[in-house]
Amino acid sequence: MRILHTMLRVGDLDRSISFYTEVLGMKLLRKKDYPDGRFTLAFVGYGDESENTVIELTHNWDIDRYELGTGFGHIALEVNDVYEATGQIRNNGGKILREAGPMNAGTTVISFVEDPDGYQIELIGKKG
């Protein structure tokens, strides 16, 4: 078994695709409209779905905003250099929630950014 994807409901699909591809550097892997259900699915990620876990962006055509609730925490991405990645995201227009630095009560370097719908994304430094 393996994890295939994580699904996020988004209010503006084009805005979200732009964030994940232009700000975080993912690729749009596939996108399909489902007119009978009035929704569109877009899959983004860093590599082919056959070998990588990806993110499914679901846009329900009649909804432009969601309440995030308190159950979901964040998506985590491994990066080579958290300081550099955080700077690049900032330069690309991304919102930084927590600057790069050691985690609370630990030494792992992390930062947090936010996507256009308010979902938090943690950047974690690659080990070794």
Secondary structure, DSSP 4 states (H G I P E B T S, - for coil): ----EEEEE-S-HHHHHHIIIIIS--EEEEEEEETTTTEEEEEEESS-TTTS-EEEEEEETT-------SS---EEEEES-HHHHHHHHHHTTPEEEEEEEEPTTS--EEEEEE-TTS-EEEEEEPP-
